[in-house]
Amino acid sequence: MKKFLVLLLVMAMVMTGFTACGSKDDAEGETPDVNTEVNADAETEGEDAEGEAEAEGETAEGEAEEDADAEAEKEEEPVKEEEKKEEPKAEDKKEESKPADKKEESKPAEKPAAKAPTGSPAAIIDQIYAQYPVTEMPLGTIEIDINDADMLKMFTGLSSASKIEAAAASEAMMGSQAYSLVVVKAKSTSDAADVMEEMVNGIDQRKWICVEADDLSAASCGNVVVLMMVGSVHADTVTSADIIDAFSAVCGGLDARA
């Protein structure tokens, strides 16, 4: 009986040894599989990491390109602004348009200088009436004897004929009408201003006694002097300004007016 038990014990130990050896061999055989899986996982993780790295690199490159484009646009905007600033100013454009030239082009043509009418004082009176006819008065033209001091003073207001060469007057044929147009030709243009001043200051506006020529004007053109006086009661027919304007039209302008 004891021998049988011992035999069972020995067999049990042998079986235990075989079992242990089998387990060890199995363990050793399974180890490469674990390593393979670990290596596979590692490779997978490496590939994933490389993919992520590449993706991150591409993202970074995209962001870098976008940043570069944005910076380029920012740099172009100041350049455009500088180009705008470099555009010619309004003052420069005005200079290019040359306003001075335009003003010169737009200047009106200069009027011809006034020219004294030709002919005798009586002929000049006719030229004045051609510009402004006075038909409602009975008028007559008188050649003035400049050597007759009284006649010269009465018609012209001059006390001397030293500066004149001829004179004529147009007056109403009725003494009750204060009207007198006098034309005097001075010896020179330089004498005309003095002659005109003396005529205005020396003429008697009440020489008709009963009426007065209270409307008086005078003018000169070249060596010709005109004095016009008329009663304001005849303003509806003629004024001194009307006759002086007519004389200006004959001359094409006046040198002086009083």
Sequence and secondary structure as in RCSB ss.txt:
>XXXX:A:sequence
MKKFLVLLLVMAMVMTGFTACGSKDDAEGETPDVNTEVNADAETEGEDAEGEAEAEGETAEGEAEEDADAEAEKE
EEPVKEEEKKEEPKAEDKKEESKPADKKEESKPAEKPAAKAPTGSPAAIIDQIYAQYPVTEMPLGTIEIDINDAD
MLKMFTGLSSASKIEAAAASEAMMGSQAYSLVVVKAKSTSDAADVMEEMVNGIDQRKWICVEADDLSAASCGNVV
VLMMVGSVHADTVTSADIIDAFSAVCGGLDARA
>XXXX:A:secstr
 HHHHHHHHHHHHHHHHHHHHHHHHHHHHHHHHHHHHHHHHHHHHHHHHHHHHHHHHHHHHHHHHHHHHHHHHHH
HHHHHHHHHHTS  HHHHHHHH HHHHHHHHS           S HHHHHHHHHHHS   SS EEEEE  TT HH
HHHHHH  S  TTEEEEEEEEESSTTS EEEEEEEESSHHHHHHHHHHHHHH  TTTTSS    EEEEEEETTEE
EEEEE GGGTTT  HHHHHHHHHHHHTS SEE 
